[in-house]
Amino acid sequence: MGGQRWRGRLGPAVAVAPGARVDRFEVFFDLVFVFSFFIITRATAMNITGSSLLHAMLVLAVLWWCWVVHSVVATRVRLGEGFVPVLMVIGMAALFCFALSLPQAFGDPRQTAAGPIVVAISYLVIRGVHLLLYWNIAKEKPGERRLLLKYSPEVVISTVLLLAAALVPPSIDHHGYATMLRDALWVAVVAMQYASGLVAGAWGWTVASAEHWTERYDLILIIALGESIISVGVGGNLLGQPVTWGAVTAAVCGVVFTAALWWAHFDVIGPAARIAQHAALGRPRVAMARDAYAYFYLVMIAGIILFALGAEEIVRQISDPHVGPGEPPHGPGVPLLYGGVICYFVGGMLFQARTLHTLSWTRVGVVVVLATAIPVAALLPALGSLALLTLICIGLVAVEVVVMADSRQALREAVFKEKASHEAHEVAFRAAWHEVDEEKPEPG
């Protein structure tokens, strides 16, 4: 009874309309996810090894699946309306605790630490909030609650696996065996999560607003790209060093090549994919939303984190006054920087193939050029390796400006007609408001 009164005073959950856009509370919630990306980058940058990179990708995959489930819930209910924000704030607090505990998640497995346990508990709270919210709104569609119950065991099993990864390894004396068991349990969590998405298929789920779905993922990608710039600046300690021409040039290169990566996706491919998502209906729409955005965007986000780590390593060397300006970059900076950008482009090509059923030869070419440029960049001065990557990315943009000119023009015209038609319908609908105002008698 108390819960009913509580929900009644705050207001009911509001369904997502077919043409809905992302609301402000969703962007507010995204900031906590972006903080998690930042923590993953910072924790990995402290000691970049093969195992630390594996751990970073495992944590990213688990975190991203929480984001996917979160976006699925947001396709059915407005997160900033009624009683829903109260539940979402609880989820935000749990997600924040999850992010803060990540640096301890892969510490010495033989020591029982609070971090891994907090990770598991926070994960359960986040998924529990999503499950509770979806359970509440699923009553609107017959049979959807049964579908939710069918796949909800994934939440329980993945949480149990995370708890096992926190509690079982400390009982094993051998460090290698304890580490392998913990990592294997995390791999099992990731495998179960993404396999459940494939098993669920496109049956029973809906994407009411293709506009909302595509905008949601586009915003998180933009924020992740922006966070990579912040990560380079903070990690490279540019604020803590005297201003030098090398540091300024490195900062400019970082901004320019990140902007080029933004252009590569959002100039033509992203807007065209949005139209393709709108054009798909029923199960094909859900399948495209799952494959292109839920799965292939993860590849792009992983690439962003990897090249942020590489750029940070190189920028740190450039800004270090004890390192000569002509010294080649040392450590994993170049492979991570170039490999991360390659990963980003590969994810983009998979996304393009799934949504538009095309593959641009320019993207294949830039991946080949980046791969062959890695040994060359390793021999150049640190600033030279960063500048070479920037030139390659700018070259891609310049070539596609010419090659895709007709496609870009046709796309812009189609989008303009769509927006103009949408605005005309909005004006016609809102005309009734003016008619009501005109019927009111003037005072006096």
Buried (B, 14 or more C-beta within 10 A) or exposed (E): EEEEEEBEEBEBBBEBEEBBEBBEBBBBBBEBBBBBBBBBBBBBBEEBEEEBBBBBBBBBBBBBBBBBBBBBBBBBBBBBBBBBBEBBBBBBBBBBBBBBBBBBBBEEBBEEBEBBBBBBBBBBBBBBBBBEBBBBBBEEEEEBBEBBEEEBEBBEBBBBBBBBBBEBBBEBEEEEEBBBBBBEBBBBBBEBBBEBBEEBEBEBBBBBBBBBBBBBBBBBBBBBBBBBBEBBBBBBBBEEBEEBEBBEBBBEBBBBBBBBBBBBBBBBBBBBBBBBBBEBEEBEBBBBBBBBBBBBBBBBBBBBBBBBBBBBBBBBBBBBEEBEEEEBBEEBBBBBBBBBBBBBBBBBBBBBBBBBEEEBEBBEEBBEBBEEBBEEBBEBBBBBBBBBBBBBBBBBBEBBEEEBEEBBEEBEEEBEEEEEEEEEEEEEEEEEEEEEEEEEEEEE
